[in-house]
Amino acid sequence: MCCVDEVLLEGCSSTDSPEGFSSEPSASTRVECWDREWQVEKVCVASISQETKAQPTVKPTVIDVDIFVNSIGPVSSINMEYQIDIIFAQTWIDSRLRYNSTMKILTLNSNMVGLIWLPDTIFRNSKTADSHWITMPNQLLRIWNDGKILYTLRLTINAECQLQLHNFPMDEHSCPLIFSSYGYPQDEMIYKWRRNSVAAADQKLWRLYQFDFMGLRNTTDIIKTTAGDYVVMTVFFNLSRRMGYFTIQTYIPCILTVVLSWVSFWIKKDATPARTALGITTVLTMTTLSSVARTSLPRVSYVTAMDLFVTVCFLFVFAALMEYATLNYCSYSSQRDSSMGSNRTNYSALNVRPPPHTIIALNNSLYWQDFEDTCVYECLDGKDCQSFFCCFEECKGGGWRKGRLHIDLLELDAYSRVFFPTSFLLFNIVYWVGYLYL
């Protein structure tokens, strides 16, 4: 038959001797080859018939499936997909291909694949898929004498994985690989997992980069459609993201930038250029870090864990800049009121007097001194105050009544040296405990 030439009949052809002369197979080998050739002819004749290319008559046809995972990766968070290289094996019974022979198994090449019936398996969540053809088509077809058929092929699939990035970059995912029949419903074809049906190669060679492989699990489900009920098989690959890259690229720079913004609290308040430049620089740095942190993420509409951390760091840096703006404004306002000789109308109520102040003019800029002991307070009980804040030395004296708020704005740097580090430390404790352990 013409299809015999397409079958792998190893050892049946003449071989070359070391001296360069061809030698014929032995008598026993020829008998074995004749028997094998006859069985292959029988299979070929059955294969090219229309009946064999149709679904086996016994319904439903049971397809036993097992998968060997060569590798997983890389995983793309932006495209929400992952790449997987597998050897996909399917086994079923086709009684029309039974034969009687001493050979229990016939191993056929890929040219015979199109001559027999094959399951119409599709991968439901695949974006692209390729079969391997180098150096030969990576397909295997074996037929047992009882009609059992094994069909395996190697595939590289880019499969969709809907990543939930709320906890990014401390997130964990179960990326599925979903397959089923395209046209045969449950009453015509059933998929079943074989024992130990999913195995994996050495994980050290996998290109996961930012992820750790945590394990896998397989499930079987039934989906209902207008065309019928279909058996759907799913393999879940559990992945956990590694934080090393994001710790170095985002978290540590953000923390250092926040700490750097606190340096302004130890710089003299009259060093306006230095403190302003430091504040603006740290704010711009946080803006850049925020933009860079988003480059490895898709444009999701919700806030991720990294977004929260970067935003809070930005607020701390911005608050440090606003702290100096508040300090500078209050100091300048107090100095201006003193220089204009403005008199308060309700000094008698508190028995206080404005202290003398010294103004130093340098390059058209006002500098102040001897303000370390001044203060501000909030007027209560409906007192008629010309200004919301009062910055006089006597405010610290006995003029204060119980319940009156006392805030020394000109000591704001001293307060900030304690408040900012403490609050940032508390935020980090809540943040890391909440995302890593809760």
C-alpha positions in Angstrom: 0.0 0.0 0.0 1.1 3.6 -0.6 0.9 4.5 3.0 3.3 1.9 4.1 6.2 4.2 3.0 5.0 6.7 5.5 5.3 4.5 8.5 8.5 4.1 10.6 9.7 0.6 9.9 13.0 0.6 11.6 15.3 -2.3 11.0 13.5 -3.6 7.9 15.7 -2.0 5.3 19.2 -3.1 4.2 22.1 -1.7 6.2 25.6 -0.8 5.3 28.5 -2.8 6.6 31.7 -1.2 7.9 33.4 -2.1 4.6 30.8 -0.2 2.7 28.8 -3.1 1.4 25.0 -3.4 2.0 23.7 -6.3 3.9 20.3 -7.8 3.9 18.3 -8.4 7.2 18.3 -11.8 8.7 15.6 -14.3 8.0 13.9 -13.7 11.4 14.1 -10.0 10.9 12.5 -10.3 7.5 9.6 -12.4 9.0 9.0 -9.8 11.7 9.1 -7.0 9.2 6.7 -8.7 6.9 4.3 -9.2 9.8 4.7 -5.6 10.8 4.3 -4.4 7.2 1.1 -6.4 6.8 -0.4 -5.0 10.0 0.6 -1.5 8.9 -1.1 -2.1 5.6 -4.2 -3.1 7.4 -4.2 0.0 9.5 -3.6 2.1 6.5 -6.5 0.6 4.6 -8.7 1.3 7.6 -7.3 4.8 8.1 -8.2 6.1 4.6 -11.7 4.9 4.8 -14.4 7.5 5.6 -15.6 5.4 8.5 -12.3 5.6 10.4 -12.1 9.4 9.9 -15.4 9.8 11.6 -16.0 9.6 15.3 -15.8 6.0 16.8 -19.2 4.4 16.9 -19.2 3.8 20.7 -20.6 6.9 22.4 -19.7 8.8 24.3 -16.0 8.5 23.4 -13.8 8.8 26.5 -10.6 10.8 26.1 -8.0 10.2 28.8 -5.8 13.3 29.1 -2.4 13.9 30.7 -0.1 16.9 30.5 3.6 17.3 31.0 4.7 20.8 31.6 8.1 21.6 30.1 8.2 25.2 31.3 6.1 28.2 32.3 7.0 31.8 31.6 7.4 34.5 31.2 4.3 36.0 32.8 3.2 39.4 31.4 1.3 41.5 33.9 0.6 44.2 31.3 -0.9 41.9 28.8 -2.3 39.6 31.5 -1.1 36.4 29.8 1.5 33.8 30.4 3.5 31.4 28.2 3.5 27.7 28.7 5.3 24.8 26.9 3.6 21.5 27.3 3.4 18.0 25.9 -0.3 17.3 25.5 -1.3 13.6 25.4 -4.7 12.1 24.6 -5.7 8.5 24.8 -9.0 6.9 23.5 -10.3 3.6 22.0 -11.2 3.1 18.4 -12.3 -0.5 17.9 -12.1 -0.1 14.1 -8.3 -0.1 14.4 -7.9 -3.4 16.3 -5.6 -6.0 14.8 -4.2 -9.4 15.6 -0.5 -9.7 15.7 2.5 -10.4 17.9 3.2 -6.7 17.8 1.2 -5.0 20.5 2.1 -1.5 19.6 2.4 0.3 16.2 4.4 3.6 16.4 3.4 5.7 13.4 4.9 9.0 12.2 3.1 12.4 12.0 2.0 11.8 8.4 -0.6 9.3 9.6 -2.2 11.8 12.0 -4.5 13.2 9.3 -5.8 9.7 8.3 -7.6 8.8 11.5 -10.2 10.4 13.8 -8.8 12.8 16.4 -10.5 14.7 19.2 -11.3 18.3 18.3 -9.7 19.7 21.5 -9.3 23.4 21.8 -7.7 25.6 24.4 -10.4 28.1 25.5 -8.2 30.7 27.0 -5.3 30.6 24.5 -4.4 33.8 22.7 -1.9 32.2 20.4 -0.6 28.6 20.1 2.2 27.0 18.1 3.1 23.4 17.5 6.8 22.5 17.2 8.1 21.3 13.8 11.9 21.2 14.3 13.5 19.0 13.2 10.4 16.9 12.6 6.8 17.6 13.7 6.7 17.0 17.4 3.8 14.5 17.2 3.5 10.9 18.2 0.8 8.4 17.2 0.7 4.9 18.7 -1.9 2.2 18.1 -2.3 -0.8 20.3 -3.7 -4.1 19.0 -6.9 -3.6 21.1 -7.6 -0.4 19.3 -6.3 2.0 21.9 -4.7 5.1 20.4 -2.2 7.5 22.0 -1.7 10.9 20.4 0.8 13.4 21.8 2.1 16.7 20.6 4.2 19.5 21.9 2.6 23.0 22.1 3.6 26.4 23.2 0.6 28.4 24.3 0.2 32.0 25.2 -2.8 31.7 27.6 -4.9 34.5 29.2 -4.6 34.9 32.9 -6.8 37.6 34.5 -4.5 38.9 37.2 -6.1 40.6 40.3 -3.5 43.2 41.2 -5.1 44.7 44.3 -2.2 43.4 46.4 0.5 44.1 43.8 3.5 43.4 44.3 2.6 41.0 47.1 0.0 39.2 44.9 -0.7 35.6 44.3 -2.4 34.1 41.2 -3.9 30.9 39.8 -3.4 31.0 36.1 -5.6 28.5 34.3 -5.1 26.5 31.2 -8.6 25.5 29.9 -9.4 23.1 27.2 -12.5 21.2 25.9 -14.0 19.8 22.8 -15.0 22.3 20.2 -18.0 20.5 18.7 -18.8 17.3 20.7 -21.0 17.8 23.7 -21.0 15.7 26.9 -23.2 13.0 25.5 -20.8 12.4 22.6 -17.3 12.9 24.1 -16.1 13.0 27.7 -12.6 14.1 28.9 -11.1 12.4 32.0 -7.9 13.0 33.8 -5.5 10.1 34.1 -3.8 9.2 37.4 -0.9 11.6 38.0 -2.2 13.4 34.9 -0.3 16.6 35.3 3.5 16.5 35.8 6.2 19.2 35.6 9.8 19.3 34.6 12.6 20.9 36.6 11.5 24.3 37.7 15.0 25.7 37.8 14.9 26.1 34.0 11.6 28.0 34.0 11.6 31.7 33.0 9.3 33.0 35.6 11.6 35.9 36.6 9.3 37.8 39.0 7.3 34.8 40.2 7.7 31.6 42.2 5.8 28.4 41.2 3.8 27.3 44.2 2.1 24.2 42.7 -0.8 23.2 40.5 -4.2 21.6 40.6 -6.6 20.3 38.0 -10.4 20.3 37.8 -13.3 19.1 35.7 -16.4 21.1 35.0 -19.5 21.1 32.9 -20.6 24.3 31.1 -24.0 24.7 29.6 -24.4 26.3 26.2 -27.1 26.6 23.6 -25.2 23.8 21.6 -25.2 21.5 24.6 -23.3 20.6 27.8 -19.5 20.5 27.4 -16.9 18.9 29.6 -14.3 21.5 30.4 -10.9 20.6 31.8 -8.7 23.1 33.7 -5.2 23.1 35.1 -4.4 25.9 37.6 -0.8 27.0 38.0 -0.3 28.8 41.3 2.2 31.7 41.2 3.5 34.0 43.9 5.2 37.3 42.9 8.7 37.9 44.1 9.2 41.3 45.7 12.9 41.7 45.2 12.7 43.8 42.0 10.0 46.2 43.3 11.8 46.5 46.7 14.9 47.8 45.0 13.2 49.8 42.3 10.3 51.4 44.2 10.0 50.8 47.9 13.6 51.6 49.1 13.8 54.8 46.9 10.4 56.0 48.2 11.4 55.4 51.8 14.8 57.2 51.4 13.1 60.1 49.6 10.7 60.5 52.6 13.5 60.4 55.1 15.5 62.9 53.0 12.6 65.4 53.2 12.9 65.3 56.9 16.3 66.9 56.7 14.7 70.3 56.3 13.4 70.1 59.9 17.0 70.5 61.1 17.8 73.4 58.8 17.4 76.9 60.1 14.0 78.3 59.3 15.6 81.5 57.8 17.4 79.3 55.2 14.6 79.7 52.7 16.5 78.7 49.5 17.9 75.6 51.0 14.7 74.3 52.5 12.6 75.2 49.5 15.0 73.5 47.1 15.1 70.4 49.2 11.3 70.2 49.5 10.7 70.7 45.8 13.4 68.2 44.8 11.9 65.5 47.0 8.4 66.2 45.7 9.6 65.9 42.1 11.5 62.7 42.9 8.4 61.1 44.3 6.5 62.1 41.2 9.1 60.4 39.1 9.0 57.3 41.2 5.2 57.1 41.0 5.4 57.2 37.2 8.1 54.6 37.0 6.2 52.2 39.4 3.2 52.3 37.0 5.2 51.2 34.0 5.1 47.5 35.0 1.3 47.5 35.4 -1.7 47.6 33.1 -4.0 50.6 33.4 -6.3 49.2 36.0 -9.0 51.3 37.6 -8.4 50.3 41.2 -5.7 51.1 43.7 -2.9 48.6 44.1 -0.8 48.1 47.2 2.2 49.8 45.6 -0.1 52.8 44.5 -1.1 53.2 48.2 2.5 53.1 49.4 3.8 55.6 46.8 0.8 57.9 47.4 1.3 58.0 51.1 5.1 58.6 50.6 4.2 61.5 48.3 1.9 63.0 50.9 4.6 62.8 53.5 7.0 64.6 51.3 4.5 67.2 50.3 3.5 67.7 53.9 7.2 68.4 54.8 7.3 71.1 52.2 4.0 72.6 53.4 5.3 72.5 57.0 8.0 75.0 56.1 5.5 77.1 54.1 3.3 77.3 57.2 6.3 78.1 59.5 7.6 80.8 57.1 4.2 82.4 56.8 3.5 82.6 60.5 6.9 83.9 61.3 6.7 86.5 58.6 3.2 87.6 59.7 4.3 88.0 63.3 7.3 90.0 62.3 5.2 92.2 59.9 2.7 93.0 62.6 5.4 93.9 65.0 7.2 96.2 62.6 4.0 98.1 61.8 3.4 98.7 65.5 -0.1 97.3 65.4 -1.7 97.3 68.8 -4.0 94.6 70.1 -7.3 95.7 71.5 -7.8 93.0 74.1 -4.4 92.8 75.9 -6.1 93.6 79.2 -8.1 90.5 79.1 -4.9 88.4 79.1 -2.7 91.0 80.7 -0.1 90.6 78.0 2.1 93.1 76.0 3.8 92.7 72.7 7.5 91.9 73.1 10.1 93.9 71.3 11.4 92.3 68.0 14.4 92.9 65.9 14.2 93.1 62.1 17.2 92.6 60.0 17.0 93.6 56.3 19.3 91.8 53.9 19.1 91.9 50.1 15.5 93.2 50.3 14.5 90.1 52.4 13.2 90.2 56.0 14.9 88.0 58.5 13.8 87.6 62.0 15.3 86.5 65.3 14.3 86.1 68.9 11.1 84.3 67.8 11.9 81.0 69.5 9.8 81.8 72.6 6.8 83.3 70.9 3.5 81.4 70.6 0.1 81.3 69.1 -3.3 80.5 70.7 -6.9 80.1 69.7 -9.3 82.6 71.2 -12.2 81.0 73.0 -15.3 82.2 74.8 -16.2 84.8 72.2 -13.2 87.0 72.9 -12.8 89.9 70.5 -9.4 89.1 68.8 -8.0 91.0 65.9 -6.1 88.0 64.8 -6.7 84.3 65.0 -3.1 83.7 66.1 -1.3 85.7 68.9 2.5 85.6 69.0 3.6 87.2 72.2 6.0 86.2 74.9 3.5 86.6 77.7 1.2 84.0 76.1 3.3 81.4 77.9 2.6 83.1 81.2 -0.3 83.0 83.5 -2.7 84.5 81.1 -3.8 81.1 79.9 -7.0 79.7 81.2 -8.1 76.1 81.4 -9.1 74.6 78.1 -7.4 77.2 75.9 -5.4 75.7 73.0 -1.7 76.5 73.0 0.3 75.9 69.9 3.8 77.3 69.3 3.9 77.5 65.5 7.5 78.8 65.6 8.4 75.5 67.3 6.8 73.6 64.4 10.2 72.1 63.3 10.7 70.6 66.7 7.2 69.0 66.6 7.8 67.7 63.1 11.0 66.0 64.0 9.0 63.7 66.2 5.6 63.6 64.4 6.8 62.8 60.9 9.1 59.8 61.7 6.7 58.4 64.2 3.7 58.5 61.9 5.6 57.1 58.9 6.9 54.3 61.1 3.3 53.5 62.2 2.1 53.5 58.6 4.8 51.1 57.5 4.0 48.7 60.4 0.3 48.7 59.4 1.0 48.5 55.7 3.4 45.5 55.8 1.6 43.6 58.4 -1.7 44.1 56.6 -0.5 43.0 53.2 1.9 40.3 54.1 0.1 38.5 57.0 -3.6 39.5 56.9 
